[in-house]
Amino acid sequence: MPVMTSEARVIERILQLKRERNAIVLSHNYQVGEIQDVADFLGDSLELSQKAAATDASVIVFCGVHFMAETAAILCPDQTVLLPDLSAGCGMSEMITDADVRAMRQAHPGAVVVCYVNTSAAVKAESDICCTSSNAARIVQTIPTDKEIIFIPDQYLGEHVMKQTGRKMILYNGYCPTHLRIMASELEEVKAAHPAALVLAHPECAGATSESADHVLSTSGICAESRKTDKLEVIIATETGILNRLRKENPDKTFIPACRWCDCAHMKVNTLEKLLWSLEDMQFPIVVEPSIAKRAKGAIEKMLALS
């Protein structure tokens, strides 16, 4: 009988605990490959929110970052939501506070606040409706044309949505530190080395980088377009964790990162071992203060109803 490796033993124990605790593991596309491989569901922020809202599992282990686990906790108040590492934060989320949103509302009374899900529950609670990178344009198009729109916090996603919809919006100056490192000059070098490749970029990239891409898409959109294309080489301008999924789903194609060192340190703090410890010790539970959760849930549910 072959000797089981330490990783195999960890995986076996995770699977056992999932059964014992009636637990589901949700993983974002940017997680390390080992976590993606043991997850019950792998997706982008919208897909993960929808999955959390629909599951009847007693325990949801969210392998992503803090704001994602908060969203799951808000949507599933009667279930236990665990985050394997509390340091899994988000640089963009930390750039805006609920006080910042109130100040923008005061400066623009009557404006509709569209809040990217990459924000804290407290910020969502001050907003009218949430969006993700995959449905932001659709959400904005539902807002009456006589209404001002405040779009928070990602200025680059906001700029992309304005181009898609033709709607003028008041943008906050937030951004994703990881996507901002994907430089247009580097992307052009990669394109020159692979002239026949399809180029797919995430809308959190800066404008010049997005403009160099063939398509600007959410991570779920990048996965779908990668399956659909006849091109055998695809350049990917987003966080590098998605490459694991793309290569597994499309073994006949070559995926080239636009930036090889542009990975999110917050996403990568979750490990297979931390996932195991989370299930063993039921750590770390995410709880949102009820009054904040109630108001934030309204903004999230409006998004889900339109998705």
N, C-alpha and C positions, 0 to 999 in steps of 0.2 A: 504494500500500500504506500503510495507516495506521501512524503511528509508535507503537511500543510504549512504554508508560509505564514509569517506573522500577520501580513495584510489579509490573507485569506481567513485567519482566525478572527480578526477584527470584524471583517465583513459578515462572517457567520454569526457572530455575537450580535451585531446590529440587526440582522434579519430576525434573529430569535427575539430580541427585545421589541422590535416592531410588532411582532405577532402578540407577544405577552401584554403589551401596553395599548394595543389597538392604535398604533401610531402610524402616521404618514410622514414621509420626508419630502419636502419641497425644495428644489434647488434652482437657483438662478443660472442662466447660461454662462455667467462669468465665474462660477465656482471652479475649484480645481477638478481635474478629470475624475479622480477617485470618488469624489462626492457625487458628481453627475452620474456616475455609473451605478451607484446604489440608491439613487433617489427614485421615489415613486412617480414623480412628475418633474419635468425639466422645462423651463420656459422663461418668458420675459415678465416684466412687472404686472402687466394686465392679465396674462394667462395665469400667473401665480395667484393673483387676487381672486380671479374667478374660481380657481381650483379650491382655494381656502374657503371661499363662501359656500361651495357646494359639498365639501367633504363631511362625512359623518364620523370621521376618526375622532377618538377621544383626545389624542395628542397630535399636535402639528409641530414638527421640528423644521424650522425655517432656516435653510442654509442660504443665506443672502446677507443683507445688512439690516441695521436696526429699524429703519423706517418700514421695511417690508414686513418684518415680524410684527411691528405695531399695527400695520394695516390688517394683517391676519387676526390679531387679537381683537381689533375693533369689530371685524366682521363675524368673529366666532367667540362671543363673550362667554359661552358655556363650555368652551374647550380650552385645554391647556396649550399655549403656544410657547415653544422653547427656541432660544437662540443659542447655538453652541458656544459662541464667544461674544461677550458684551462689548468688546472693542471693535466689533464689525460695524463701524459707523459709516458716514458718507460725507465727503468733503463738501459736495454741493448742498446737501441738506443743512449742514452746519453754517452755511453762509446767510441764512435768512431765519428770522425769529417771528413769533406771533406779533410782537410789537412793531416790527417792520411792516407787516401786512396792514395793521391798523393805521399806521402812518400813511401808507399809500392810499388806503380807503378815505382817510380824512382829506388828502390832497385831491382826490378824484371821487367826490361823492356820487353815488349812483352807479359807479362802474361795477361790472361783473368780474369777480376774481377767479381766474382759471389757474388751478394749482397743479403743477406737475407732481406725480406721486413721490418723487425723490425729495420729500420734505417730512418734517416731524408731524406727529399727530396734532400738536398745538398749532402749527401753521395751517394744516388742513382744516382745523376747527374754525379758523378765521376766513375760510374761503367759501366760494359758492359751489364750485364743482371741480373735481379732480380730472386729470387726464394722464395718459402715458404717451410715450413717443409713438406708439402704434395708432392711437386714436385721437391725438391732439387736434388735428385739422378738422376731423369730424365733430368733435366737441365744440370747437370755435364756430363752426358753421351753423350750429343750432342757436347761437345767441343773436337776438334781434339786432339788426344793423344800426338802430338808433342808440344802442348801448355802447359805452366805452368798455374796453376790455383791459384788465390788468392781468398780465401773464407772468407767473412766478414759478421757480426762481431762475430757470435756465435761459439766458439771453439767446443762445445759439439755436436751441429748439424753437424758441419764440420767433426768431428771424426766419427760420425754415417754414414755420406755420404761416407767417405773414405772406411769404412767397406763394405758398400753396393755396391760400384762401383769398388773398387780396385784402384782408382785414388789417387795418392799422391797430396796433396794440401798444400798451404801455408796458415796457419790459423792465424787469429787475436785472441787476448786473451779476447774477450768479452764473456759475459754470461748473462743469465736471473737470477736476484737475487732471484726471487720466486722459480724457478725450482731448483736452486742450494741448496735451503733449504730442498728439498726432499731427505733425507739421505738414503743411501743403508741400514744402520743398522735399521732404523725405518721401511723401507719396509720389511725387513726380519722378523721383529717382527709381522707385520700385516699378512704376509704370513703364519707364524707359527700358528697364531690364526685362519686363514681361509685356511687350506691346500688344499681344493678343488677348490679354487677361481682361475679364470683367471686373469692374471696381465698385464695391459696395461700401458705403459709409453710414455710420450712425449719425442722427441729427444733433447729437451733443457735440460733434466735432465743430471746430471754428469754421466760419463761412468759406474761407479760401479752400479748406480741405474738402468740405462738402461739395463745392463747385467743381472739384476735380474728379468727382465720382460719377459713375454712370447712373447709380440709383442711391438715394438717401433713405434708409429704412431702419425700423426698429430691429431688435435682435431677432424677433420672430419673423419679421419680413426678410431679414438677411438669410435666415435658414430656408425660408420658402423659395426665395429667388435663387439660392444656391442649388436647390433640388431641381428647379425648373430649367435653368440655363443649359444650353448646349456647350458653353465654353468649358474647356478642361482646366483652365487656370482662373482662379478668382482671388483678387486682392481684397483683403478685409481691413477696413479702417474702423476698428472698435477695440474694446478691451480683449486681450488675447485669450481669455478663458473660453471664448466661444469656438475657438479653433478645434478643441477636442470634439465637440458635438458635430461640427461641420465635417471633419475628417471621418468620423464614424459613420455618419449618414450618407456620405458621398465618397466612398473609397476609390472611385475611378477619377476623382478630380484632385487637383493640387490647390491648396489654400495658402496664400502668402500674406503674412501680416504687413500692414502698411508701416507699423512701428513695432519692432520685436520686443521692446522693453516697456511698452505701455500697458502694464497690468495694474489692477487696482489693489493696493495693499490692504484695504479694508475687506474686500471680497476674499482675499487669499488668507485671512487669518483663520477661517474655518478649515479644519482638517478632518480626515477620517477618524482619527483618534478622539478629537473633540466632539464629533458627532456621536461616537460611542459613549463617551463620558456623559454627554447631555442626556442620552436615553437611560443610562444606568442610574444617574443621580437626579434626574428630572431637573436639570439646570440648563439654561437660566430662564425662568419664566418671565414673559413680557406682559406687563399689566399697564393699561392706560387709565388715567384718572377718569371716572365715569362722566363727569360733565364735559370734558374734552372729547372723550370717545363718542358721546351722543352727537355733538355738533360735527365732528370729523366724519362720522358714519354717514351723515346726510350728504356730504360732498362726494364721498366715495360711491355711495349707492346711486347717486345721479349719474356718475360716470358709467357704472356697470349697466345701468338701465339703457344707456345709449350705445353700448358696446356689443 
